[in-house]
Amino acid sequence: MTDVTQDLPLAIEPPPPATSGLVGWLRANLFSSVFNSILTLLAAAFLAVTLPPVIRWALVDAVWSAPNSRACRGAGACWAFIHEKFRFILFGTYPYEQHWRPFVAVLIFLALILASCDRRLWGRRLVLLWLAGLVAVGVLMWGGIFGLSYVGNELWSGLPLTLILAVVGIAFAFPLAILLALGRRSRLPAVRTICVAYIELIRGVPLITVLFMASVMLPLFLPSGVTIDKLLRAQVALILFAAAYLAEVVRGGLQAIPRGQIEAADALGLGYWRRTRLIVLPQALALVIPPLVNTFIGTFKDTTLVIIIGLFDLLGTINASLNDANWRGTSVEAYVFAAAFYFCFCFFMSRYSQMLEREFNKGRRR
Amino acid sequence: MATEIIRRPTRSSPWRNPAIRGIVFQVLFVAAVLALGSFLVHNTVVNLRRQNIASGFGFLDREAAFGIGESLIAYSPADTYARAFLVGLLNTLYVAGLGIVLATILGTVMGIARLSRNWLISKLAQTYVETFRNIPLLLQLFFWWGLLRESAPQPRQAWEPLPDVFVSNRGIVFPVPSPDPVYGWMALGLGVGVVATIGIARWARQRQARTGQQFPTGWVGLGLILGLPLVVFLVSGAPLALDRPELKGFNFLGGHAVSPEFAALLLGLVIYTGTFIAEIVRAGILAVSWGQSEAAMALGLKPGRRMRLIVLPQALRVIIPPMTSQYLSLTKSSSLAVAIGYPDLVSVANTAINQTGQAVEGITMIMAVYLTISLIISALMNIYNRAVALVER
């Protein structure tokens, strides 16, 4: 008895294509098919054409210090402009020797924002922390007590102004938004109609018109003799605008609360306001935290529009410094710098909201 | 001894009755809103009278006396304010309409690219989305405008990225086909093709329902829609005269010229909104579970039909509502034109307000126009949404 199979010559197979290591990775991710290979080559060609000139412009050929823009009219970026105007871009027309005050105010804002990202702090403590922080910022910026000289808010500009507009805007819009959302869900027809009309009206028009209205029409609305300054007008417009958008987000959360929760609260004998405060809102708001963060990002980006009614936020101080005759033709550098700042801020917040979303979904999927 | 249940008449105060409380509360609320409203109106009337500003829309018939840089219809400073508003409105609709189409294309391509299994392509798409989504639109507009106005060369040294396309600090010029009567006939051919394709599709669907036989509607339709204009074009001797831009003196003549303002506005709107649309498309495709694709494969559907018949209809259901709000927000964002000097509705109205002082009327008009546009876009998208929505038995 012989083993038949032993005598059959086996065809020599080539080794299987690599599925691990660099080659395997390339094969799976870049060259998995003819079409993919073509796409990869096209993308690589695109990068090869665009990246080197950009890098050369931004880093290699860039001029880092020069007395004016004519001195750095080479091929590269004129970062000397940013170097020269740095203090003005950040703090604008705030008195020069007092710049440490807006600087500390900005640090306070950053610390508060970072603290808000820590979920262990969420609750009453965080609210108190924000109140204390806002008071401290107000004292620092206005001064007039503790030996600080008084600085009127018409001189506030640059980064602190951007942060104040965004933070105060959201802080005041949020409670208004909750009331609007509750009003929209109310069983009382008159209340519901007015809230729906407000929300849809504001969401139907661009922010610019609301800002124009605040800057041109608000003075007409007030009794003669009462004036409010430009900053407050813009702030009111931002609050009224953001509230309508936040209200829709909050409404989404309210709609997601099961009817049983409300019935249970009724069975416990809770009235409307206690039911809302203790049962409905805590659950509804927790549901919509990620979209709330996204709305916050939107509001933060929207603050740039205040320059159209003549305030100098970060983008405004950049525009103002571009008017310097010594630094003509540096707008691309200036806007790239501003873009980098806004990008860092918004990217951080959007990543944070994505993280929250993942964390919250983890619990719900179980 | 029967236990006696004593029913005491419940005599609670009417304040405890939720219906009455509701009415009282509403009356108070409405009264408060009305009081606030009349307070504001009263102040406005008093203030306007004090500043001697006429009210009403009478100013619309007066001569505008300001120029408008670009206009789709004939306009001169001697025309009325009403005409100026119309010019602004048309400019807004033009840039918004073009922006919506281009942003949809860019966003869809980028959304699909982000889902690609090709690492390089998906990373490139992701970089685009993450970068431009996180930079305020106004800043992007300033950037593009600055790039076109300051960094772009004089017309004499204009960049020429494609043959006969010139980019200079006066804007972008590109060649357009010279007008020719044949193009009208080609458009007619296109219309006939579209109508015929719709008819064939209806007939093919009925035949398939009756007999089960399929008909290559897609190919025949494509042939008709592209073929008819092409046949007209070839039969009439293929007139291919292009109106090419040429440098004459200090600027280009001929071709179609786009101002830096318009180019910057369109570029900014498309690139910014495209990022949001990309995310919406990606989320929509991901929302269709993989089981649906597997079921389609089990039925033996080829990839194209699988995409068209199974995945896309379900993805569209998720995509359309957020897409509507992106279209609306693009239209509203086009009002940022005022910051870079493109004469859109807000920009024209702003000039009119500054000249006449009639802020209330001007702002009311802008708001009414945007509200109308918003309502029309959402109504159209709602109709479309109803067509693709889940039909439940």
Boltz contact constraints between the chains, C-beta under 6 A:
constraints:
  - contact:
      token1: [A, 29]
      token2: [B, 119]
      max_distance: 6.0
  - contact:
      token1: [A, 30]
      token2: [B, 119]
      max_distance: 6.0
  - contact:
      token1: [A, 36]
      token2: [B, 118]
      max_distance: 6.0
  - contact:
      token1: [A, 39]
      token2: [B, 118]
      max_distance: 6.0
  - contact:
      token1: [A, 39]
      token2: [B, 121]
      max_distance: 6.0
  - contact:
      token1: [A, 40]
      token2: [B, 118]
      max_distance: 6.0
  - contact:
      token1: [A, 40]
      token2: [B, 120]
      max_distance: 6.0
  - contact:
      token1: [A, 43]
      token2: [B, 120]
      max_distance: 6.0
  - contact:
      token1: [A, 43]
      token2: [B, 121]
      max_distance: 6.0
  - contact:
      token1: [A, 43]
      token2: [B, 124]
      max_distance: 6.0
  - contact:
      token1: [A, 188]
      token2: [B, 22]
      max_distance: 6.0
  - contact:
      token1: [A, 188]
      token2: [B, 26]
      max_distance: 6.0
  - contact:
      token1: [A, 190]
      token2: [B, 26]
      max_distance: 6.0
  - contact:
      token1: [A, 190]
      token2: [B, 30]
      max_distance: 6.0
  - contact:
      token1: [A, 191]
      token2: [B, 29]
      max_distance: 6.0
  - contact:
      token1: [A, 194]
      token2: [B, 33]
      max_distance: 6.0
  - contact:
      token1: [A, 204]
      token2: [B, 371]
      max_distance: 6.0
  - contact:
      token1: [A, 204]
      token2: [B, 374]
      max_distance: 6.0
  - contact:
      token1: [A, 205]
      token2: [B, 367]
      max_distance: 6.0
  - contact:
      token1: [A, 205]
      token2: [B, 370]
      max_distance: 6.0
  - contact:
      token1: [A, 206]
      token2: [B, 332]
      max_distance: 6.0
  - contact:
      token1: [A, 206]
      token2: [B, 335]
      max_distance: 6.0
  - contact:
      token1: [A, 208]
      token2: [B, 335]
      max_distance: 6.0
  - contact:
      token1: [A, 208]
      token2: [B, 346]
      max_distance: 6.0
  - contact:
      token1: [A, 209]
      token2: [B, 366]
      max_distance: 6.0
  - contact:
      token1: [A, 209]
      token2: [B, 367]
      max_distance: 6.0
  - contact:
      token1: [A, 212]
      token2: [B, 363]
      max_distance: 6.0
  - contact:
      token1: [A, 213]
      token2: [B, 363]
      max_distance: 6.0
  - contact:
      token1: [A, 216]
      token2: [B, 359]
      max_distance: 6.0
  - contact:
      token1: [A, 217]
      token2: [B, 359]
      max_distance: 6.0
  - contact:
      token1: [A, 220]
      token2: [B, 44]
      max_distance: 6.0
  - contact:
      token1: [A, 220]
      token2: [B, 47]
      max_distance: 6.0
  - contact:
      token1: [A, 221]
      token2: [B, 40]
      max_distance: 6.0
  - contact:
      token1: [A, 221]
      token2: [B, 43]
      max_distance: 6.0
  - contact:
      token1: [A, 221]
      token2: [B, 44]
      max_distance: 6.0
  - contact:
      token1: [A, 222]
      token2: [B, 43]
      max_distance: 6.0
  - contact:
      token1: [A, 223]
      token2: [B, 43]
      max_distance: 6.0
  - contact:
      token1: [A, 301]
      token2: [B, 136]
      max_distance: 6.0
  - contact:
      token1: [A, 304]
      token2: [B, 136]
      max_distance: 6.0
  - contact:
      token1: [A, 304]
      token2: [B, 138]
      max_distance: 6.0
  - contact:
      token1: [A, 308]
      token2: [B, 339]
      max_distance: 6.0
  - contact:
      token1: [A, 315]
      token2: [B, 139]
      max_distance: 6.0
  - contact:
      token1: [A, 329]
      token2: [B, 150]
      max_distance: 6.0
  - contact:
      token1: [A, 331]
      token2: [B, 146]
      max_distance: 6.0
  - contact:
      token1: [A, 331]
      token2: [B, 150]
      max_distance: 6.0
  - contact:
      token1: [A, 332]
      token2: [B, 146]
      max_distance: 6.0
  - contact:
      token1: [A, 332]
      token2: [B, 147]
      max_distance: 6.0
  - contact:
      token1: [A, 332]
      token2: [B, 151]
      max_distance: 6.0
  - contact:
      token1: [A, 335]
      token2: [B, 142]
      max_distance: 6.0
  - contact:
      token1: [A, 335]
      token2: [B, 143]
      max_distance: 6.0
  - contact:
      token1: [A, 335]
      token2: [B, 146]
      max_distance: 6.0
  - contact:
      token1: [A, 338]
      token2: [B, 139]
      max_distance: 6.0
  - contact:
      token1: [A, 339]
      token2: [B, 135]
      max_distance: 6.0
  - contact:
      token1: [A, 339]
      token2: [B, 139]
      max_distance: 6.0
  - contact:
      token1: [A, 342]
      token2: [B, 135]
      max_distance: 6.0
  - contact:
      token1: [A, 342]
      token2: [B, 136]
      max_distance: 6.0
  - contact:
      token1: [A, 343]
      token2: [B, 134]
      max_distance: 6.0
  - contact:
      token1: [A, 343]
      token2: [B, 135]
      max_distance: 6.0
  - contact:
      token1: [A, 346]
      token2: [B, 134]
      max_distance: 6.0
  - contact:
      token1: [A, 347]
      token2: [B, 134]
      max_distance: 6.0
